[in-house]
Amino acid sequence: MKYLIVCLLLLASDGLLAQLPTTSLYLMDVERNGKTIRILPPKLISKKSGYNNQPYFASDDKYLYFVSSKDTSNVEVMRVDLSKKRLKIQRVTKTKEAEYSPKLAIADDEFSCVRVEQDKTTQHLAIYSTKGKLKNIVEPDLKNIGYYEWINQNEFISFELPEPFYLVHHNISQQKADTIATNIGRTFYYQQAKSRLIFVDKSDTNKSLIKIYDSGQLRNIRRGKKATAIVVSETLQKEEDYCLMQDGSLLMGQNGILYIKKNPFKNIDAKWEKLHDFRNLGIAKFSRIAITRDNTKIAIVVFKESK
């Protein structure tokens, strides 16, 4: 059970649901004037009850997806239409299973998620229609997936259980799986435009490092060759959730403060700088961070202890 707690209790049965942390989801606008970034006051999207987590902005920035247990005994996928003046939560799934980590899949009318089956143990990568209907289980023999990133319709990278957590590259048509890294954090990204993987290496107990594998290194790993990931940055102490801005900058939160590191991919001497302090709003701790592709909106997940 230890790895379930570390992984924010992905398994959500009636008994386990009570153990899920109480979290709220906030949305805020971002204004940019030259090199100056201004964060506007956050808006509460979810109610201050239940589990509200794993925000994801659709590629067209129209919808914000997340998971919630606020009006159900199960964890379901929710969606907010950001084009509307009045932001309203729409429930997407209504199932006996629990769904986590929603992302739009390759097809425009589909999304993917981690589906916890009714045995409360099996965790599948599933494809749903945007209306919430199950369409497909990807690689049914893969039963321990926690998080994932799509490369294309035939390939994806998964965070898999148990500890020490590890990243695996999957080729669906070839039914091939290659371990990429071990002792990793839950937040990772595959950048389509640059064909590179960005992840957190937690193998050093004193510090966590954000690293990258470029396309050549990933190709070598799939061929059974060794590859050494390139260090981009240290994380803030004891943190592992971050997001990427268009210009290569990193955003990460710690103790109610949002920090920025300006494009460490090019500037190796970049330092973490304070961007916005949320503590005057009673936000003492937040974890997950998501940002729209155009960098005009940010979503953060706030823990109950923030008052």
N, C-alpha and C positions, 0 to 999 in steps of 0.2 A: 504493500500500500504506500510505501514511502514515495515512489516515483509519481503516484497520482497527486499527492499533495504538492510536490515541487512543480508539477505541470498544471497547476491550478485546477486539479481534480477534473480532468476531462471526462471521466466516467460519471454519469449523472443519473443514478437510480433514485427512487423515492428516499432511500436511506441516505444516500450520499449527497443529495441535493442540499440538505441542511448544512453540509460542511462547505459548500461553495461560498467563497467570500461575497459579502454584500458590496456591490460596486455600482457606481453611477457613471453615465456617459455624458460628456460635455462636448459642445461644438463651438468653435470660435472662428471668426474671420481674421484673415491676415492681410495687412496693407504693406506694400513695399514702395518706397520712394528712393530710387537709386540704391545705395548700400544700406539704407535704414529699413529695418523690419519692425512693424508695429503689430502687436497682438491685441485685438479688441476683446471686450468683456465676454466671457464664455456664457453659452446658453445651455441649460440643462435639457438634454434630450430625453433621458429616461427618468422614471420616478426614483426617489431615493430609497428603493427597496428592491430586494432580489438581486440576482446576478445579471449584470449588463456588461458585456465585454467583447473583445475581439473586433473592433471597428475596421471596416474595409470600404474604401471609396471605389465605386465602379470606374472603369477606365474613361468614361465620358464625363465623370465628375457629377453626374445627375443624381445618383443614389448613394446613400450611406447605408451599408449593411452592418449588422451586428447580431449578437446572440443575446437572448434574455430569458429569464425565468419569472419575470415580474407579474404575468397574468396567467401563469400555468404551472402545474406541478412538474413540468418538463422544461428542458432548455430548447428553445426554438429559434429559427432565423427570423429576424425582423428587418424592415427596410424603411428608410425615410427618403421621400422625394425632396431633394434640395432645391428644385426649381420652384417649389410652392412657397408663397409668403408665409403661410402658416404651416410649420413643420409638424407632420402627423405621422405617428408610427403605424406601419402596416405589417401585420403578421404574415409571413410568407409560408412557413411550414406549420403543419398541425399533425404530428405523428406520435406514435408510441415510443419511437426512438428519440434520442437526444442528438442535436446537431450543433457542431462547433466549426469555427474557422471558415466562414463563408467567403468565397471569392468567385468572381465571374469566370466561367470556364472559357474554352476557346471559342465555342459557338455563342452568338449574341443572345440567344434565348435560353441559355443554361447557366447555372452556377454550380460550383462544387462545394463540398463541405466534408468534415469528418463526422461520420455517422456512428454513434455508439449503439450497437444492436441491443435487442431486448435481453440478451444474456448478460448485459452489463459489463462485459469484458472485451468483446470484439470491437475494434475500432477500424472501420472501413473508410476509404476515400470514395465518396458517392457523388453522382451527378444528378441534379434535379432540374426540372424546368423552372423558369422564373415565376411560375404560378405555384411552385411548391410540390410538384409531383415527382416522385422518384423515377429516374429513367435508367440508371445504370450503376453498378458497383464496379469500380476500377480495380483490377487485379484482386479478385475475391480472396486469394490466399494471403494477401497483405492484411494483417489483422491487428497491427500494433502501431498504426500511424498516429502521430500527434498533430503535426503541422505540415505544410507543403507549399511548394511554388511550382507553377507550370512553366515549362520551357517551350513546349509546343503541344500539339494535340496528341503526340505520341510519347512525349517525355515529360517527366516531372521529378522534382527533388523532394524528398520527405525527411522530416524529423521523426525518428522512431524510438520507441520505448523498448526495454526499461533503461535505467541508468547503468553506465554513463550514456547519456543520449547521443545519438549519432545521426549523420546525414547520409542519405542513400540516393544515388541517381538511378531512376527506373526508365527502361526502354520497354514500352508496352508490347509492341509488335514482336520484339525479339525475346520477350519474357526474361529480360536480363536486369540484374540489380548490382550496382557497384557502390561499396561504402566509400564515401568521400572524406569524412572527418568524424572524429569521436570527441567526447567531452565538450559538447557544443551547447550554446544557449538557444532559447526557443525562437528568437527573432532573427530571421535571415531573409535575404532578397535575391532573386535572380533578375538581373538587368538585361532585358531583351536586346536593347540597342547596343550594348557593349559585350553581350554574351559572357557575362561574368557573374560569379556567385559571391555574395557578401554575407559573412556569418560571424558569430561570436565564438571564440575559442576560450573555454573555461578550464583548460587542462592545468593551468597554474593557479593554485589555490589562493595566491596573494593578489592576483589581478586577472581581469578578463580583457581579451584583445579582440578588436574587430579586424578581420582578415578578409582577403579576397583570393579567389582562384579565377584566373582569366580563362579564356576559351581554350588556349593551348594546354594549360595545366589540367583542366577538366578532361580534355581529350586524352591526355597521357594516363590519367587515373582510370579511364574506361578501358584503356589498352593494357592495364595491369602494371603501368610504370609508376614510379614515385614522382610526387610533385610537392613542392614546398609553398604553402600559402604565404602571401605578402601581407605584412602587418600594416594596417592603415592607422589605427588609433587604439589607445586604451579606452575602455569604457569609464564612465564615472564609477566610483567605488561602489561595489555590490549592486550595480544596475546592469540590465541586459536588454531592455526595451528601447528601441530607437527608431527613427525613420529618416528617409533620405529626401533632400530637397533637389530641385532641378539642377542647381549649380554645383552639386556634389557635397553640399554642406550636410552635417549630421545634426539631428535634434534628439535630445535625451533629457529626461526629467530626473530630479533628485530632491527629496524633501520639499515638495511644493514649488520648486523653481524649474523653469524650462531653460535648458542650456543649448548653445549652438557651437559647433566646431566648423569653421568655415573651410570647406573643401579640403580635407586632409589628404584626399587622393592626389592632389597636386601640391599642396602646401604641407610638407612634413613637419613644419614647426608650428602648425596651428594649435591653439589652446582652446579649452572649453571656456566659453564666455556666457555670462548670464544674459538671457534674452527677455524673460518675463517672470515676475514673481507673483504666484497665485495665492500666497499665504494669507493676504489680506481678505481673500474671499473664503477662507476657511478650508482651502485645499492644502492638506499637509502631505499627502502621498498620492502619487499616481503612477501608473505603470505603462500600459499600452499607449502608443502614439501612432496616429495615422494622418496622412496629409494628402490632399488632392493633387492630381497630376499638374495642375496649373499653380499649385502652391498658394491658393487663396483661402483654404479652410483647413483647420486642424481639429482632430477629435482626440480626446484623452479619456482614459478610464481612471476614475477616482475611487479610492477605497473608503469604506464606511467610517473609519476613524477620523476622516477629514470632516470637520464641523464648521 
